[in-house]
Amino acid sequence: MLKRAASVVFLLVGVVIGLGAFGHGSAASQVHAAIDQFPIDHHIHSTLYIVWYFVSGCMMVFGITIIWIWLRVRSGDTALLFAAIPIGILYLATGIGEIGRASCRERV
């Protein structure tokens, strides 16, 4: 039962990360509206969008990778599980960093 629940959670994480890429990419218009009111150099402005869409692409690749690993593990091949570890570490470190940053803002 625990193995099946972990499998479902693993798949859901992949789907959420992959679909999150679309939400992240579509939020670029809100960033555009927020920064257009400031005199920002054109190169910085365009670099911001390059990085923004690159992150969306990374989220999509991470989601697809996790779903692909899930499919392989379901067929009995557990050799690819190592590929999910860096993705998990990245998201865990980012989450911990944001929690720490948010708690520092509350103290100020």
Order of alpha helices (4+ residues) and beta strands (2+ residues): alpha-alpha-alpha-alpha
